[in-house]
Amino acid sequence: MVPVNLRLKAPEIAYQLRHSGAVMCFSQPALAPLAEQARAENPALQLYTSLPEFAGAAPLPAIDEDNPAIILYTSGTTAQPKGTTHTHRTACETVRQIGHGLLNESDIVLSVTSFMHTTGLLCNLLQAIYLGASASFLPAFNAGGVLDTIERFRCTYLVALPALLQFVVEEQVRCPRDVSSLRCVIAGGDTVPVSLQERFQQHFGIPCPEVYGMTESLPVSMNPPEAIRPGSIGKPSVELRIVDLQDREVPPGEVGEIVVRSSSNTIGYWNDEAATAALLRGGWLHTGDLGSLDSDGYLWFKGRLKQIIIRAGSNISPQDVEEASYRHPAVLEAGVIGVPDLVYGERVVAFVALRAGSTAAEGELIAYARTRLADYKVPENIYFLDELPKGITGKVQRRALKDLLPRAAGA
C-alpha cells in the first residue's frame, strides 16, 4: 500500500507511483483528473474510482509477516521523497507499542491527520482496527470540526501534530465545546512547546504528553502520563543510545545523535540501498536527531544534525529559541533559522505569527527572548507572517522560511 498525499501535484504523485512500482490506483471520483495526470507517466497503472466487481471470491493469500506491507513517503525536504518501507510485522509492532496500556476496544479514536502520514495510518486507523475500537475521521483538518466531532461522538483518544493542536486549543478558548470524553491525547511529529502542553491542560483538563518517533520508527519515547517531565520527549520505550560522530556512546547529559533498535524499525528505504545503509548502520537506526539522556532516563531533544545553528563556534538548537518565543503570550507560531554571517558564521533569525487580536513589536520579542536565552541564542531579527509555511505533515518548514527571508527583510 502506498498512501498518497492529496496536497501533492501531479508530477509529485507520478514520481511516487513510478518509484514504488504501483500497479493499481484507487481514487475518489473528484480526484480522478489529478490521478489521470499522474498516470500519464505510468501508462501500465490501472486507475479505479470505485471498487471493481470480481467474478468470484478467491482465497486470501498466505501472508509472510516480513514481506513489505506499506511504503510511506517522507516529506522530502532535501531531495526526492524516500519510501520508508514497513512490513506486516513492523507495522503491527508499531500499532501494538503505541496503544500498549493506553487504549482498548471501548475507545473512540479521532483521526485528524491524513492517512499518508504515520500518525493517521498507524496511530489512528490501524490502531482502531487492531483493537476493535471505534473511529471517527475528518475529511480535512478544521479546528472547529475537531472539537465538534469530539463533542458529537464522545471521542476518547486523539494523536495530533503540535502545529494542528495549537489551533484546536485556540478554538476551544474562543468557543468552548464539551470535550469531557477525552481521556488520552498525545502530541508528536515535531517539538511540542511546553506552553502548548500547559494551555492544553488548562483548557481540556487532561495532560498532553509528548511522544517521539518518526516514519522510520515509532514510538521511540513517550512521557508517562503519570510522570510527565515538561520539555523532555519522555522515556525510551525501545533500545536507545546517544552516540557521537564515530558512533561511540556518550555519557548521560552529553548531546549526541539518537540511535534506536526496535521491532518497529523500518526495513529501509524502497529501492535506495545507499540511503538504507546510511540509516541502518551497525544494526541501529540513525535518526539524524540530536538528544541527551538525563540521570533519570528522560530523553531531551536537542535539534537535528542538519538544523543546528553554529554561531561563533557555539551550537544553537532552533527548537530552544522557538520554545522561548512560544512563552510570549502574543506568539501563536514560531520558526527559527540560521543565516550566514561574515563574522560569526551564522546568526539567528526568527519568524513568528501572532495570535488573533494580539500585537507585539520586534524589539519587544527580542527583549523577551533575552530574558529566557543566553545572549548568543537571541534572534537578531524577527519577521512577522500571518501564518508560517508548513509541509505536508504540518511541520513548520525552515527551508521555506529561508526562501522567504529576502522578501521579509526587504531585500
C-alpha positions as MATLAB code, in Angstrom:
seq = 'MVPVNLRLKAPEIAYQLRHSGAVMCFSQPALAPLAEQARAENPALQLYTSLPEFAGAAPLPAIDEDNPAIILYTSGTTAQPKGTTHTHRTACETVRQIGHGLLNESDIVLSVTSFMHTTGLLCNLLQAIYLGASASFLPAFNAGGVLDTIERFRCTYLVALPALLQFVVEEQVRCPRDVSSLRCVIAGGDTVPVSLQERFQQHFGIPCPEVYGMTESLPVSMNPPEAIRPGSIGKPSVELRIVDLQDREVPPGEVGEIVVRSSSNTIGYWNDEAATAALLRGGWLHTGDLGSLDSDGYLWFKGRLKQIIIRAGSNISPQDVEEASYRHPAVLEAGVIGVPDLVYGERVVAFVALRAGSTAAEGELIAYARTRLADYKVPENIYFLDELPKGITGKVQRRALKDLLPRAAGA';
ca = [
       0.000    0.000    0.000;
       1.270    3.442   -0.951;
      -0.881    6.222    0.601;
      -0.658    9.426   -1.444;
      -0.878   12.930   -0.015;
      -3.829   14.781   -1.551;
      -1.953   18.108   -1.492;
       0.688   16.896   -3.931;
       0.715   17.981   -7.557;
       0.519   15.525  -10.446;
       4.314   15.331  -11.079;
       4.931   14.592   -7.376;
       2.272   11.893   -7.354;
       3.642   10.452  -10.589;
       7.085   10.162   -9.017;
       5.760    8.183   -6.039;
       3.675    5.879   -8.236;
       6.605    5.286  -10.567;
       9.219    4.893   -7.828;
       7.085    2.486   -5.793;
       6.158    0.399   -8.836;
       2.447    0.749   -8.072;
       0.178   -1.234  -10.406;
      -3.274   -0.122   -9.216;
      -4.509    3.274   -8.029;
      -7.780    3.816   -6.153;
      -9.075    7.370   -6.173;
     -12.137    9.313   -5.158;
     -14.041   10.376   -8.301;
     -13.379   14.055   -7.534;
      -9.631   13.392   -7.572;
      -9.653   11.295  -10.748;
      -8.394   14.112  -13.028;
      -5.309   14.504  -10.831;
      -4.779   10.762  -10.796;
      -5.150   10.663  -14.596;
      -2.432   13.296  -14.963;
      -0.150   11.273  -12.712;
      -0.937    8.104  -14.656;
       0.320    9.703  -17.882;
       3.854    8.866  -16.720;
       2.776    5.385  -15.599;
       0.747    4.004  -18.548;
       0.573    0.465  -17.125;
      -1.130    1.711  -13.955;
      -4.786    0.727  -13.547;
      -6.958    3.531  -12.174;
     -10.210    2.880  -10.281;
     -12.679    5.423   -8.911;
     -14.874    2.707   -7.395;
     -14.217   -0.810   -6.195;
     -14.078   -3.203   -9.162;
     -16.503   -6.100   -9.389;
     -14.937   -9.510   -9.040;
     -16.354  -12.615  -10.701;
     -15.930  -14.728   -7.607;
     -14.324  -14.812   -4.231;
     -10.731  -16.015   -4.252;
      -8.978  -17.411   -1.193;
      -6.817  -14.907    0.615;
      -3.102  -15.434    0.057;
      -0.823  -16.549    2.867;
       0.960  -13.551    4.359;
       4.626  -13.577    5.277;
       4.905  -11.077    8.137;
       8.309   -9.980    6.863;
       7.023   -9.047    3.408;
       6.691   -5.328    2.655;
       3.203   -4.060    3.503;
       3.347   -0.249    3.402;
       5.522    2.357    1.710;
       5.240    5.778    3.360;
       6.955    8.603    1.520;
       8.741   11.172    3.640;
       8.343   14.913    3.219;
      11.415   15.145    1.032;
      12.793   18.408    2.394;
      16.286   17.976    0.900;
      15.754   15.654   -2.084;
      13.151   13.453   -3.704;
      10.948   11.772   -1.075;
      12.205    8.476    0.297;
       9.878    5.482    0.520;
      10.005    4.301    4.117;
       9.096    0.607    3.961;
       7.300   -1.264    6.728;
       6.490   -4.951    6.745;
       3.339   -6.517    8.169;
       5.362   -7.251   11.291;
       6.887   -3.791   11.816;
       3.535   -2.097   11.158;
       1.782   -4.332   13.703;
       4.584   -3.770   16.209;
       4.161   -0.006   15.808;
       0.431   -0.264   16.460;
       0.938   -2.607   19.417;
       3.567   -0.422   21.081;
       1.682    2.846   20.607;
      -1.521    1.538   22.145;
       0.005   -0.651   24.840;
      -1.593    0.203   28.168;
      -3.360    3.264   26.728;
      -6.302    2.019   24.662;
      -8.873   -0.750   24.496;
     -11.895   -1.787   22.416;
     -14.180    0.689   24.208;
     -12.245    3.725   22.954;
     -13.347    6.032   20.159;
     -10.359    7.168   18.113;
     -10.435   10.547   16.381;
      -8.114   10.943   13.392;
      -7.271   14.478   12.281;
      -4.211   13.578   10.197;
      -4.026   12.313    6.623;
      -3.620    8.566    6.140;
      -0.463    9.178    4.141;
       1.178   10.102    7.461;
       2.222    7.522   10.022;
       0.091    9.269   12.660;
      -3.117    8.965   10.646;
      -2.458    5.477    9.287;
      -0.738    3.592   12.091;
      -1.629    5.543   15.239;
      -5.272    6.058   14.275;
      -6.749    3.863   11.525;
      -4.797    0.651   12.110;
      -4.843    1.259   15.864;
      -8.650    1.193   15.863;
      -8.759   -1.908   13.652;
      -6.152   -3.717   15.751;
      -8.059   -3.080   18.983;
     -11.564   -3.471   17.588;
     -12.287    0.098   18.700;
     -14.489    2.715   17.016;
     -13.091    5.592   14.969;
     -14.109    8.973   13.582;
     -12.361   10.609   10.655;
     -12.327   14.171    9.352;
     -12.047   14.675    5.570;
      -9.785   17.659    6.211;
      -8.372   19.375    9.275;
     -10.501   22.107   10.776;
     -10.097   23.142   14.406;
     -13.814   23.688   14.913;
     -14.581   20.393   13.202;
     -12.221   18.568   15.549;
     -13.993   19.911   18.628;
     -17.461   19.354   17.149;
     -16.582   15.729   16.384;
     -15.273   15.132   19.908;
     -18.469   16.571   21.339;
     -20.810   14.715   18.972;
     -19.247   11.255   19.022;
     -17.701   11.410   22.526;
     -14.220   10.659   21.207;
     -11.736    9.432   23.805;
      -8.366    9.296   22.005;
      -6.505   11.791   19.834;
      -2.988   11.929   18.405;
      -2.120   15.284   16.845;
       0.763   17.258   15.424;
       1.617   20.282   17.597;
       1.076   22.741   14.738;
      -2.524   21.493   14.434;
      -3.106   21.191   18.163;
      -2.261   24.875   18.578;
      -5.322   25.800   16.528;
      -7.547   23.301   18.368;
      -6.619   24.898   21.703;
      -7.214   28.389   20.321;
     -10.649   27.349   19.048;
     -11.561   25.826   22.424;
     -10.590   29.105   24.110;
     -12.680   31.077   21.607;
     -15.721   28.790   21.574;
     -15.645   26.009   24.207;
     -17.189   22.616   23.427;
     -17.869   19.658   25.685;
     -14.629   17.683   25.429;
     -15.031   15.803   28.698;
     -15.000   12.434   26.904;
     -11.309   12.809   26.009;
      -9.118   10.723   28.244;
      -5.927   10.303   26.192;
      -4.332   12.946   23.961;
      -0.791   12.651   22.628;
       1.203   15.192   20.633;
       4.203   14.436   18.459;
       5.732   14.631   14.995;
       7.575   17.846   15.863;
       8.693   19.642   19.001;
       5.732   20.223   21.330;
       6.213   23.559   23.147;
       5.801   23.389   26.910;
       3.494   26.401   26.670;
       1.193   24.411   24.363;
       1.141   21.494   26.797;
       0.264   23.880   29.635;
      -2.514   25.597   27.684;
      -3.948   22.245   26.653;
      -4.022   21.053   30.271;
      -5.679   24.328   31.300;
      -8.476   24.207   28.731;
      -9.025   20.451   28.315;
      -8.423   19.282   31.852;
      -6.070   16.421   30.950;
      -2.334   16.285   30.232;
      -0.944   16.160   26.704;
       2.255   14.103   26.922;
       4.775   14.348   24.124;
       5.690   11.260   22.114;
       8.810   10.999   19.986;
       9.121    8.915   16.870;
       9.340    9.159   13.118;
       8.076    7.424    9.992;
      11.075    5.107   10.194;
      10.460    4.086   13.823;
       7.507    4.739   16.109;
       7.309    5.018   19.055;
      10.788    5.781   20.365;
       9.934    7.517   23.636;
       6.902    8.883   25.456;
       6.227   10.874   28.590;
       4.366    8.660   31.067;
       1.016   10.409   31.742;
       1.571    9.972   35.465;
       5.154   11.294   35.397;
       5.426   13.922   32.655;
       8.665   15.866   32.627;
       7.834   19.122   30.757;
      10.246   19.861   27.945;
      11.500   16.293   27.623;
      10.343   13.827   24.986;
       9.828   11.139   27.569;
      11.393    7.847   28.500;
      12.584    5.476   25.770;
      10.251    2.591   25.026;
      12.862    0.835   22.866;
      16.617    0.220   22.945;
      18.182    3.665   22.611;
      21.692    5.103   22.657;
      23.160    8.591   22.316;
      26.296    8.453   20.155;
      28.973   10.773   18.803;
      30.083   11.105   15.176;
      32.109    7.882   15.497;
      29.031    6.003   16.833;
      30.547    5.838   20.323;
      28.063    6.108   23.191;
      28.296    9.371   25.139;
      27.723    9.781   28.901;
      24.372   10.965   30.344;
      23.875   14.698   29.925;
      26.002   14.950   26.779;
      24.464   15.661   23.380;
      24.759   13.216   20.507;
      22.736   11.509   17.793;
      19.766    9.392   18.876;
      20.027    5.824   17.544;
      17.431    3.133   18.211;
      16.915   -0.610   17.889;
      13.289   -1.659   17.839;
      10.943   -4.288   16.445;
       9.039   -1.417   14.806;
      12.036   -0.087   12.855;
      11.598    0.219    9.102;
      13.416   -2.332    6.966;
      14.771    0.553    4.878;
      14.014    2.916    2.013;
      12.345    1.444   -1.056;
      14.796    0.945   -3.936;
      17.508    3.029   -2.227;
      20.306    0.832   -0.936;
      22.680    3.710   -0.155;
      20.168    5.608    1.960;
      19.126    2.386    3.707;
      22.734    1.539    4.557;
      23.278    5.025    5.998;
      20.062    4.791    8.029;
      20.613    1.310    9.490;
      24.318    1.320   10.293;
      25.571   -1.353   12.632;
      22.101   -2.701   13.364;
      20.897    0.628   14.791;
      18.563    3.118   13.139;
      20.275    6.511   12.982;
      17.549    9.109   13.445;
      19.528   12.207   12.462;
      18.124   13.815   15.619;
      20.231   15.125   18.482;
      19.369   14.436   22.087;
      20.627   13.735   25.575;
      19.553   11.472   28.443;
      19.302   12.844   31.960;
      20.124   10.916   35.131;
      16.504    9.709   35.416;
      16.436    8.292   31.900;
      14.335   11.029   30.286;
      15.233   11.943   26.704;
      15.721   15.593   25.734;
      15.500   16.686   22.115;
      18.356   18.988   21.074;
      17.626   19.593   17.415;
      18.555   17.883   14.173;
      22.000   17.338   12.771;
      21.343   19.479    9.702;
      19.379   22.209   11.509;
      21.823   23.153   14.250;
      22.841   26.823   14.046;
      26.521   27.398   14.773;
      27.293   30.946   15.910;
      30.888   31.768   16.773;
      31.558   28.108   17.479;
      28.543   27.643   19.767;
      25.767   25.237   18.783;
      22.224   26.602   18.924;
      19.099   24.457   18.616;
      16.323   26.236   16.685;
      13.843   24.427   18.917;
      15.312   26.054   22.048;
      14.800   29.531   20.585;
      11.306   28.635   19.374;
      10.402   27.351   22.833;
      11.330   30.718   24.357;
       9.301   32.560   21.711;
       6.226   30.409   22.411;
       6.330   31.596   26.016;
       5.331   35.110   24.936;
       1.535   35.404   25.243;
       1.161   37.045   21.811;
       3.023   34.344   19.846;
       0.997   31.596   18.156;
       3.680   30.097   15.898;
       7.451   30.440   15.750;
      10.136   29.238   13.366;
      13.873   29.855   13.740;
      16.644   29.566   11.164;
      20.335   30.329   10.886;
      21.550   32.713    8.184;
      25.153   33.263    7.021;
      27.206   35.891    8.833;
      30.684   37.034    7.785;
      31.856   37.488   11.374;
      30.112   34.779   13.405;
      29.461   32.162   10.735;
      25.714   32.213   11.344;
      23.222   34.417   13.147;
      19.786   33.638   14.486;
      16.624   34.864   12.751;
      13.048   34.154   13.835;
       9.674   34.251   12.085;
       6.507   34.481   14.157;
       2.755   34.509   13.659;
       0.795   36.331   16.349;
      -2.439   35.228   17.982;
      -5.601   36.830   16.625;
      -6.134   40.214   18.277;
      -2.617   40.314   19.772;
       0.162   42.758   18.983;
       3.892   42.687   19.602;
       6.827   44.556   18.113;
      10.148   43.074   17.036;
      12.051   44.837   19.818;
       9.602   43.567   22.432;
      10.009   39.937   21.360;
      13.796   40.216   21.193;
      13.886   41.708   24.685;
      11.595   38.944   25.912;
      13.800   36.248   24.372;
      16.815   37.805   26.063;
      15.220   37.131   29.446;
      14.975   33.406   28.665;
      18.010   32.654   26.483;
      21.760   33.084   26.526;
      22.696   36.183   24.550;
      24.254   34.221   21.712;
      20.935   32.401   21.162;
      18.742   35.519   20.983;
      17.346   36.272   17.480;
      18.924   39.321   15.882;
      15.881   39.842   13.661;
      12.246   38.817   13.942;
       9.881   38.897   10.973;
       6.112   38.655   11.152;
       3.900   36.433    8.977;
       0.163   35.782    9.089;
       0.921   32.061    9.103;
       4.156   30.114    8.962;
       4.718   27.792    5.967;
       4.217   24.127    6.750;
       4.999   20.888    4.971;
       2.603   18.108    4.080;
       2.799   16.705    7.635;
       2.004   20.013    9.346;
       5.563   20.818   10.440;
       6.953   24.338   10.091;
       9.262   24.307    7.083;
      12.502   26.070    7.996;
      13.761   25.708    4.438;
      10.741   27.665    3.206;
      11.476   30.345    5.816;
      14.972   30.726    4.366;
      13.415   31.242    0.933;
      11.133   33.933    2.391;
      13.962   35.785    4.116;
      14.954   38.197    1.307;
      11.356   39.376    0.901;
      10.777   39.588    4.657;
      13.972   41.604    5.098;
      13.018   43.945    2.267;
      15.982   42.937    0.125;
];
